[in-house]
Amino acid sequence: MLTRFISFVVLLAIGTLTLAHSDHPDLRHWEIASSDPDRIFLSFQGDPATSRAVTWRTDPSVSVAFAQIAVATRGAQFAEVARTVEASTEVVDLTPSTANVQGIVHYHAAVFEDLDPDTLYVYRVGDGDIRWSEWIQFRTATKEPEPFKFVYFGDAQNNVLSRWSRVIRAAYQKAPDAVIAIHAGDLINRAHTDQEWAGWFKAGGFLHGQWTGIPVAGNHEYGRLVQENRESERVLSLLWRPQFTLPVEPSLPEALHETVFTVNYQGVQFMVLNSNRLVEEQIAFMEARLGDPGSLWRIAIFHHPIFSPAFDRDNREFRATWKPVLDRFGVDLVLQGHDHTYARGHVPVRSGSGYEEGTLQTVYVTSVSGPKMYDIPEGKFDQFAEDGYVADHQMEDTQFFQVISIDGGRLTYEACAATGELYDKAVITKDFATGKKRIEQQIPPIPVFETVPESQ
């Protein structure tokens, strides 16, 4: 009798699960929202030394959600003293996009405030009852400049789960102590397609909740809600703001909110720009933030390259509007995507009517982490000579991730292939008293791989 009862309970549970997923027969189980929290994403909000934000998804059955946080301990006793924070909940209707199968989902966001600097914390998110995530750790920033490491990814975009997942995981193997992950636009291919976002979140897994992420809006983060209507306007992904809790710059138009902001982390200013919309409207913001004192290094991040390596692309608008501002404030490093190849170069300091050899003004990088690739036409960078651009290293048909380390007046840049080999390296040294910079090229020999024979 007991065996028969247990069998009945198991069959009932299986049936319940089947019914829960029967409304979406074309979706995989991990694409479907449930009462369990998923798509957990940690982001900056406020001072990185004392705060963080976390965002996650559930189905509509979870209307009130919570996050818990505590100082991490060697044992598990932290759970007994965890502080509970009530989350905000946003109802998101996916049906305005004809690409989606699911209807209503819920996104929840909590902000952890009044944290202690340079402290390892552990947090979890859930419904406040039995539907909790695992506990996830992160460390707050220090108040003063200290060494740290971050990773940077160019476009993931296509076949994200199947072919990009190895890249973000290889980056974790190479730099497990990185604290920030920068995604320089085109995270997915079709802006509003929930299944593609599901693949992006699954590809990164726990890393999206452990690294503090800085996502950048690329052109593929904008799309038509009704895909069949080619006359309709391209708008920012209906999932961008619900699933990423990012800083809002009140001086900017609402269309740029949560796509243009700065983060000041241990002496480094990260400036995120939106190269898709209202380019000139961002100049005043750039000037104001770059003029803020206290940053030893300044890094700008946006999607479309100022010096495009692609065959038929030339973003003159950005060289005319943004580059003079980057020059004037001595931005050290610019990280970009869009052109699905790898190119690193630099611009020396202008001296009179020319450029002073051996000096450094700004390093520009274009990179790709996904499988979609472009070629670099021969002589492409010659057209940028009048802007002082010096091409340092290029590579085609390679999925890259970058590891960047900052230690006092030394910035070390490394570009690695998905297979882990180091393909490019440069070291920038900076005298903070004078602002003078030098770049040392440490490009390794290109690894040689055996040719893979064609299948018979």
N, C-alpha and C positions, 0 to 999 in steps of 0.2 A: 504493500500500500504506500509506504514512504517513498519507494523508488518511483512508483507511478506518479505521486504528487510532485516530486522533484522534476520529473520529465515534463509534467504539465506546466510547471512554472518556467522551465527553460524554453519550452515551445511558445509560451505566452510572451516571454521577453523577446524572443526572436521575431515573433509576429509583430510586436510593438515596434521594434527597430525597423522592420520591413515597411510598416505603414508610415513610419516617420520619414522614410526616404522615398516612398512611392510617388510623392508629388513631384519629384525631380529625377526621373529615371535616366536622364541624360548626364547627370552629374555624378562625380565620384564622391565618396563619403566625406573626404576632407575638404571638398569644395562647399559642402552644405553647412550652413550655420546651425548650431545646436545650442543647448543650454550650457555646454562647456565652453569656457573662454578660449579663443584662438586668435591668430593674427596679432600677437602681442608685440607692440612696438614702443621702444623707449626713446624719448626725444628730449631736447633741451627746452626749458621754459624758465625764464628768470636767470638768476645767477647760478652757473654750473657748480659752484662750490656749495650751494645750499638748497638746490631744488632740481627736480626732474619731472617730466610728465610721462605717463604711460597710457596707451590706447589699446583697446581690444574689441573683439566682435563676439556677439552671441545671436541666437534667434530671439524672436519677440517674447518668448516666455520669461526672459530675464528683463524686467522693467526697472529694477533697482539693483545697482551693482556697487562693489566696494573694492578697494585695494588695501593691503596691509603691508607695513614696512617696519623693519627693525634693524638695529646694528647687527651685523653678522658675527657669529661666535663659532668657536671650534666645534662645539656640540650643537644639539638641536634645541636648546632651551630658549633660543631667540623667539620662537613661536609663541612662548608664554607671555612675552612683553611687547608683542607687535602692536603698533599703532594702526588704527583703522581709519581710512579716509573714504568718504562717500564719493562716488563718481558721478559725473554728469552723463546723461544718456541721450543719444540722438537717434531718432527713428529715420532710417534711410530706406527709401523706396528705389529699388533697382530697375523697376519696369520702364521708366522713361527711356532707357536704352534698349533698343531692339535686340542687342546682343545677349541680353541676360534672360535666364530662366527663373531664378529666384525672384521673390517679390520683396517683402519687408524684412529687413534685418536691423539689429540694434548695434550701435557702436558706443562704447563707454570710454570715458577719459577721466583720469585722476591726476592731480598735481601733488607731488610730495614737496612740502615746504619746511623751512626751519630745520634743515639737515645740517650736520656738522661737516666742515670741510675735511677733505682728505680722509674720508671714512668709508669703509666697506659696508654696504647695506645689502639686505636681502628683502625681496618683496614678492608678493603674489597678488593675483587678481581673481575676482569671482563674484558669486551671488551673495556672499556673506553667510552661506549655510553649508552646503555640501559640494557645490560646483566651483572648485578652486583650481587654478593653475598650479604648476610646480613653483617652488621658490626659486627666484632668479637673483643673481648678485650683480652689483655694479659699485664703483667707487666714485665718490664726489671729487670734484677738482680741488686743488689747493688754492688758497687765496693769493699766493705769490707765484711768480714764474718758476716752474719746475719741469724737468724733462718728461716727455710723454711721446706716445706713438699713435698714429692713426692710419687707417687704410682708405683707399680711394678706388672707386670702380667707375669706368666709363659705361656706355650703354650696355645693359643686359638685353632688353627688348624682345628677342625672339627665342622660342624654344627654351624659355627661362628655366623651367623645372628640369628638363632633361639635359640641357647643355650648359646652363650658367651655374647650376648648383655646385658643380665641382670647383668653380672659380672662387666663390665666396668661402667654401670650405677649405680650399688650399690656402687662402689668405689667413684663415684662422690658424691653420697649422704653422704657417710662417710667422705670424705675429699674434700669438694667443694673448699677449699683454696689451694689444691695441685697445684704446678706450673709445674711439670714435670711428664710425663708418660713414663715408661720404659716397652718395650715389648721384652721379653728375647728369641725371636726366635720362629719359627713355627707359624707365625701369621696366615697362612692358610695351607692347606694340599697339594695342587698341585701348584707348584711354578709359572707356567706361565698361570694359568687359570684365566682369567679376571673376570669371574662371581664370583669366590671365593673372589677376592680382592674387588669386589663390595659389597659383604656381610660384609667384615671386615670394610669397610668405613661406610656403613650404620649402622652397629651395634654401632659404636662409635659416629656417627653423629657429632654434633658441637664440641664435646670434642677433636677430632683430630685437630681442628683448634684453640682451646682455650688453652689446655695444650700444652706445648712444648714437642714434642715426641722424644724419643730415640728408634728407632727400631733396633733390633739385628738380624743378619742373622742366621737362624737355618738350619738344614739339609733339611727341607721342603721348604726352600727358594731356593733350588737347585733342578733342575729337567730336564728331557729330553724334548726337544722341540717337537720331534716326539715320542709321548707316546708309539706308537706301536713298536718302534725300541728299544729293550732292550739292544742293543749293543752301542747305542749312549751315548755321554758324558752328565753328569748332569752339567748344567750351572746355574749361578745365574739368578733368575727370570728376564725376559726381562722387567718387570715393576718396578724392585727395584729402579734403579737409576732415571728413569723418574718421579716416583711419590714421592720419598723422596730426598730432597736436603740436603745432609749430608756433613760434613767436609771431605776433601781429605787430607790424610797424604802423602806428596810428597816423603818421604823417603822409602815408602813401594812399592812393586810391584803393578802394575795397577790392578791386579786381586783382591787386597784387598781394593782398594779405595772405600770409602763410606760404608765400613763394619768394618773398624778399625780406631778409632779416640778417642780423649779425649775431654771432656767438663769440664771447670773449673767454678763452679757456687757457689758463696758466700762462699768460703773457702773449697769447696768439689770438689775433682777431680773424675769425672766419666770416667773410662777407658773401652771402648767398644772393644772387641776382636772378631775375627772370628775363631771359633773352627772347622770349616769345611775344611779350606784350609790353606796351608803354615804355619803350626803351629810354626815351628822353626824359620821361617823368621820374626815372630812377637816379638821374644825375645829382640832383640836390641831396637826395638821401646818401649817395655815395660820398659826396663831399663832406657832409655833416659827420657821418660815421668814421670815415677815414681820418678826419680831423680830430677825433677824440684822442686824448693822450693816454698813455699807459700800455700800449701794445708794442712789444718788441719785434714781432713778426706780423705781417698782414698777408692773408691768403684769400683770393677771390675765387668763387666757384659759380660757373654758369654753363649752359649747355652748348651754345653755338660758338665755335672757335673764332677768335680774332684773326688768327693766321690759319686758314683752312687748308688741310692737306688733301682734300678731295678734289677730284678732277674738274667738276663743273661748279664749284662753290667758291664764293669770295664775299665774306661778310664785311664789306666796306663800312656799313653803318656803324658797326661796333668799333672799328678803328677810328672813325670820325668822332664818335660820341664818348665811348667809355675809355678807350686807350689813353687819351690825354689826361683823364682823371687818375687812372692807374699810375701813369708816369709821374704826375705831379706829387702824389702821396707816397711814391716809392713802394708800391705793392710788390712783394717778393716773389709770389708764386701764383699762377693762374691755372686752375684745373677745369678741364672742359671735356665734352663728349661729342656726340652727333655724327662725326665723320667716319666712324667704324674702321679706324686704323690707328696706328701709334706714331706720334710725332712729338719730339721734345726739342725746343729751341729756346733761345734767350735774346733779349735786346740789351745791348750795352748802354752805358750812360751817354747821353748826348753831350757833345762838347763843341760849341760853336755851331758850325754848319754840318758837322758830321758826328760820328760816334767814337768814343774813346775805347780803343782795343784793350782787352784784358779786364775791363770793368764789367759790372753787372747792374742792370736796372731791374729786370723782371724775367723770370723763367715761365714759359708757356708750355703746357702739356695738353695734348689731345689723346684720349685713349678709348679703348673698347674692351669690354669684359664678356660680351655675348658672342654668339657664333656668326652673326652677320658681318661680312667683311667687304671693305672697299680697297682699291688700289691707289697708290700714290704716283701720279704721273711724273715722269722725269722732268726736272727743272721747275717743279711746281713752286718752290720757295723763292725762286729768283724774283718773282713779282713783288716780294715783300722787302726787297733790299733797301728801298728808299725809306722804309720804316725802321731800318736797323736790325731786322730779324736775322739771326744766325741759326741755321739748322744744325742741331747737335747730333740727333739720332732719330732714325725712323725704322719702322718694322711693319710688315704686312702679314695678314693671314695668321694672326696670333691672338689668342684670348689672354688679356693682361689683368693683373691687379697691381696696385702700387702700395708700398709701405713707406711711410714718411715719418722720420724721427726728428724731434727737436730737442736740443740740449744746449741751453745757453745761446751762444752766438754761432751755433752750428746746426744746420738743417741738412739731414741726409735723406736723399731721395732714391728709392729703389723701385724698379719696375720688373715684375716677375711674370713668367708665363703661367698658364693654368697648371702646368706640370711641375711648377716650383722652381725652375731654373731662373737665375738672375740674368736679365737681358740688358738692363741699363742701370747706371748708377751715376749720381752726381752729388757733390757736396758743396753747399753754399755756406760761406763764412761771412759774418757780419760784424762790423765794429759799431756798437750801439752809440758810441760817443760821436762818431762822425757820420754814421749812416752808410759808410762805404761797404760794398759787398764784392766778393770774388766767388767765382765758380770753378770747381775742380772736376774735370771729367774723369770718371773712373769706369768707363764703358768696358765690360768684360768681353772676351772673345765670344762670338755667337755660337751657342751650342749646336752641334751637328746631330741630326736625327737620321736614322736609317729610313729610306723610302719605304712606305707601306705599299706592298704589291697590290695591284688591282684584283678585285675578286673575279674568279673565273666564271 
